[in-house]
Amino acid sequence: MDFSSKLLEQAVDEMSQLPGIGKRTALRLVLHLLKQPEEQTSRLSKSLLDLRENIKLCNNCFNISDTELCEICANPNRVSEIVCVVEDIRDVMAIENTGQYRGHYHVLGGKISPMDGIGPSQLTIKALIEKVREGKIEEIIFALSSTLEGDTTNFYIFKQLEGTGIKTSTIARGISVGDELEYADEVTLGRSITNRIPFENSLKS
C-alpha cells in the first residue's frame, strides 16, 4: 500500500496493530478521523492516554477499575462470600449483563496455556487461594470458557483448593464446548450461572 504521506502511513501502521483491523480498515478509520473536527480527535487521544496512565486493577478482584476497589467490590449489596472466577474483564461484563449474578468476581488475567508460556504464576491464582484460606469465601464458581485451556485452569485451581472444604461449582454447559464466554447470549449465560452444578460433577462428564 503506497502512501503520499509518512504521517498517514505511520497512523495507519499503528491503527492496524489493533485486533481485527487490517491495513485497509485502518486507512478508512484514519481518514475518517482526519475529516472530523480537531477537538474530537483530541478527545479520543486524551481518553486513550488517560486510560493508559490512570487505569488500575481492583485490589480485591483484579478487575479493571478507576479506583482501588472496583464498583462491584465496593457495593455493599453484593454477596462477597460467592466468587465467580473469570478470565478477564470481558467475561465480567458478559455476566453482569445477564443481571442474574450478585456475587463478587476474581479475574485471573488469562488461562493456563503452556503452549503460550502462561503458567499459574502468571495469573492471579495465588491471590485467590489466599482469600479462600483466609475464610472470606464460601463458594467458588468456575466461569472460564469451555476450552482445553479453560478446563485445565479450572482443574488446577480445584486441586489447589482440596482440603479447604469450600464449595466449588461450574456454570452449566448451556455454553457450547469451545465457546468463549463473552460471545454467549445473555439468556443462555444467565441460565448457566443460575443452574450451576458442583464442579466434581463436571469431571465425570
Secondary structure as UniProt FT lines:
FT   HELIX           6..15
FT   TURN            16..17
FT   TURN            19..20
FT   HELIX           23..35
FT   HELIX           38..54
FT   STRAND          56..57
FT   TURN            59..61
FT   STRAND          64..65
FT   HELIX           71..74
FT   TURN            76..77
FT   STRAND          79..86
FT   HELIX           89..96
FT   TURN            97..99
FT   STRAND          103..107
FT   HELIX           114..116
FT   HELIX           120..122
FT   TURN            123..124
FT   HELIX           125..133
FT   TURN            134..135
FT   STRAND          139..142
FT   HELIX           148..160
FT   TURN            161..163
FT   STRAND          167..170
FT   TURN            173..174
FT   TURN            177..178
FT   HELIX           181..183
FT   HELIX           186..194
FT   STRAND          197..198
FT   HELIX           199..204
//
